[in-house]
Amino acid sequence: MEFAMKSVKHFTELEDNRQQSKIKHLLTDIIVMCIIAIACSCKCFIDIESFLKSRIEYLRKDLGMELKNGIPSHDTIKRVMAPCDPKNFQTVF
């Protein structure tokens, strides 16, 4: 878990363009959850959401994610990930 938590800090360098008053999920949580889901063969945002919902206890207990608003919907994941600058993401990753 220590490695995972240290790794998350790198993603705080990514710009979050969302309206602060509407944010329910941390950008770093969404990114880490997407990486995990994609590494486990999820192919689309609907797959990612379904996968994450089935692993919510693992994410909370083993990775220490708070997830006070649960798992983001596939639409939320898509809206958050779509504007990410690939070059910036690659540098941080």
Phi and psi restraints in degrees (value plus and minus 20) as a CYANA .aco file:
   2 GLU   PHI     -79.1   -39.1
   2 GLU   PSI     -63.3   -23.3
   3 PHE   PHI     -80.4   -40.4
   3 PHE   PSI     -64.8   -24.8
   4 ALA   PHI     -82.1   -42.1
   4 ALA   PSI     -62.5   -22.5
   5 MET   PHI     -88.1   -48.1
   5 MET   PSI     -57.8   -17.8
   6 LYS   PHI     -86.3   -46.3
   6 LYS   PSI     -57.9   -17.9
   7 SER   PHI     -85.9   -45.9
   7 SER   PSI     -55.5   -15.5
   8 VAL   PHI     -81.9   -41.9
   8 VAL   PSI     -53.0   -13.0
   9 LYS   PHI     -77.9   -37.9
   9 LYS   PSI     -50.5   -10.5
  10 HIS   PHI     -84.3   -44.3
  10 HIS   PSI     -53.0   -13.0
  11 PHE   PHI     -95.7   -55.7
  11 PHE   PSI     -31.3     8.7
  12 THR   PHI     -89.2   -49.2
  12 THR   PSI     -33.2     6.8
  13 GLU   PHI     -97.0   -57.0
  13 GLU   PSI     -35.4     4.6
  14 LEU   PHI     -93.7   -53.7
  14 LEU   PSI     122.6   162.6
  15 GLU   PHI     -96.6   -56.6
  15 GLU   PSI     112.7   152.7
  16 ASP   PHI    -127.8   -87.8
  16 ASP   PSI      86.7   126.7
  17 ASN   PHI    -110.9   -70.9
  17 ASN   PSI     -12.1    27.9
  18 ARG   PHI     -93.1   -53.1
  18 ARG   PSI     135.5   175.5
  19 GLN   PHI     -91.0   -51.0
  19 GLN   PSI     100.0   140.0
  20 GLN   PHI     -75.4   -35.4
  20 GLN   PSI     -54.8   -14.8
  21 SER   PHI     -91.7   -51.7
  21 SER   PSI     -34.2     5.8
  22 LYS   PHI    -126.4   -86.4
  22 LYS   PSI     -18.3    21.7
  23 ILE   PHI     -97.5   -57.5
  23 ILE   PSI     104.6   144.6
  24 LYS   PHI    -134.3   -94.3
  24 LYS   PSI     -36.8     3.2
  25 HIS   PHI    -151.0  -111.0
  25 HIS   PSI     117.3   157.3
  26 LEU   PHI     -87.0   -47.0
  26 LEU   PSI     118.9   158.9
  27 LEU   PHI     -78.2   -38.2
  27 LEU   PSI     -64.7   -24.7
  28 THR   PHI     -81.5   -41.5
  28 THR   PSI     -57.9   -17.9
  29 ASP   PHI     -83.7   -43.7
  29 ASP   PSI     -65.6   -25.6
  30 ILE   PHI     -82.2   -42.2
  30 ILE   PSI     -63.5   -23.5
  31 ILE   PHI     -83.8   -43.8
  31 ILE   PSI     -68.1   -28.1
  32 VAL   PHI     -83.4   -43.4
  32 VAL   PSI     -62.2   -22.2
  33 MET   PHI     -82.8   -42.8
  33 MET   PSI     -59.3   -19.3
  34 CYS   PHI     -86.0   -46.0
  34 CYS   PSI     -62.2   -22.2
  35 ILE   PHI     -81.0   -41.0
  35 ILE   PSI     -65.1   -25.1
  36 ILE   PHI     -81.6   -41.6
  36 ILE   PSI     -67.5   -27.5
  37 ALA   PHI     -83.7   -43.7
  37 ALA   PSI     -62.3   -22.3
  38 ILE   PHI     -87.4   -47.4
  38 ILE   PSI     -58.5   -18.5
  39 ALA   PHI     -84.2   -44.2
  39 ALA   PSI     -42.3    -2.3
  40 CYS   PHI    -119.4   -79.4
  40 CYS   PSI       4.4    44.4
  41 SER   PHI      58.9    98.9
  41 SER   PSI      -4.1    35.9
  42 CYS   PHI     -90.2   -50.2
  42 CYS   PSI     116.9   156.9
  43 LYS   PHI    -127.8   -87.8
  43 LYS   PSI     -39.4     0.6
  44 CYS   PHI    -165.4  -125.4
  44 CYS   PSI     153.2   193.2
  45 PHE   PHI     -85.6   -45.6
  45 PHE   PSI     -52.4   -12.4
  46 ILE   PHI     -86.3   -46.3
  46 ILE   PSI     -62.6   -22.6
  47 ASP   PHI     -80.0   -40.0
  47 ASP   PSI     -62.8   -22.8
  48 ILE   PHI     -80.5   -40.5
  48 ILE   PSI     -68.6   -28.6
  49 GLU   PHI     -79.0   -39.0
  49 GLU   PSI     -67.4   -27.4
  50 SER   PHI     -81.3   -41.3
  50 SER   PSI     -65.3   -25.3
  51 PHE   PHI     -79.7   -39.7
  51 PHE   PSI     -67.6   -27.6
  52 LEU   PHI     -85.1   -45.1
  52 LEU   PSI     -59.3   -19.3
  53 LYS   PHI     -81.5   -41.5
  53 LYS   PSI     -54.7   -14.7
  54 SER   PHI     -97.5   -57.5
  54 SER   PSI     -30.6     9.4
  55 ARG   PHI    -140.5  -100.5
  55 ARG   PSI      -1.0    39.0
  56 ILE   PHI     -80.3   -40.3
  56 ILE   PSI     -58.7   -18.7
  57 GLU   PHI     -86.2   -46.2
  57 GLU   PSI     -58.4   -18.4
  58 TYR   PHI     -81.3   -41.3
  58 TYR   PSI     -65.8   -25.8
  59 LEU   PHI     -82.0   -42.0
  59 LEU   PSI     -59.9   -19.9
  60 ARG   PHI     -93.9   -53.9
  60 ARG   PSI     -72.4   -32.4
  61 LYS   PHI     -97.8   -57.8
  61 LYS   PSI     -69.3   -29.3
  62 ASP   PHI    -105.1   -65.1
  62 ASP   PSI     -52.3   -12.3
  63 LEU   PHI    -121.7   -81.7
  63 LEU   PSI     -28.6    11.4
  64 GLY   PHI      54.2    94.2
  64 GLY   PSI       2.4    42.4
  65 MET   PHI     -99.0   -59.0
  65 MET   PSI     115.4   155.4
  66 GLU   PHI     -92.5   -52.5
  66 GLU   PSI     -68.7   -28.7
  67 LEU   PHI      27.8    67.8
  67 LEU   PSI      29.6    69.6
  68 LYS   PHI     -82.6   -42.6
  68 LYS   PSI     -42.9    -2.9
  69 ASN   PHI    -126.4   -86.4
  69 ASN   PSI      -0.4    39.6
  70 GLY   PHI      54.1    94.1
  70 GLY   PSI    -177.2  -137.2
  71 ILE   PHI    -106.7   -66.7
  71 ILE   PSI     113.6   153.6
  72 PRO   PHI     -86.2   -46.2
  72 PRO   PSI     131.3   171.3
  73 SER   PHI     -89.9   -49.9
  73 SER   PSI     143.1   183.1
  74 HIS   PHI     -81.4   -41.4
  74 HIS   PSI     -52.7   -12.7
  75 ASP   PHI     -86.1   -46.1
  75 ASP   PSI     -61.5   -21.5
  76 THR   PHI     -84.7   -44.7
  76 THR   PSI     -64.7   -24.7
  77 ILE   PHI     -78.5   -38.5
  77 ILE   PSI     -64.9   -24.9
  78 LYS   PHI     -82.3   -42.3
  78 LYS   PSI     -65.9   -25.9
  79 ARG   PHI     -82.8   -42.8
  79 ARG   PSI     -55.7   -15.7
  80 VAL   PHI     -95.9   -55.9
  80 VAL   PSI     -61.7   -21.7
  81 MET   PHI    -100.2   -60.2
  81 MET   PSI     -51.0   -11.0
  82 ALA   PHI     -76.7   -36.7
  82 ALA   PSI     -64.7   -24.7
  83 PRO   PHI    -103.0   -63.0
  83 PRO   PSI     -19.2    20.8
  84 CYS   PHI     -83.0   -43.0
  84 CYS   PSI     111.9   151.9
  85 ASP   PHI     -94.4   -54.4
  85 ASP   PSI      96.7   136.7
  86 PRO   PHI     -78.7   -38.7
  86 PRO   PSI     -58.5   -18.5
  87 LYS   PHI     -86.6   -46.6
  87 LYS   PSI     -63.4   -23.4
  88 ASN   PHI     -84.6   -44.6
  88 ASN   PSI     -62.7   -22.7
  89 PHE   PHI     -81.4   -41.4
  89 PHE   PSI     -64.3   -24.3
  90 GLN   PHI     -82.0   -42.0
  90 GLN   PSI     -61.0   -21.0
  91 THR   PHI     -82.3   -42.3
  91 THR   PSI     -64.6   -24.6
  92 VAL   PHI     -89.4   -49.4
  92 VAL   PSI     -59.7   -19.7
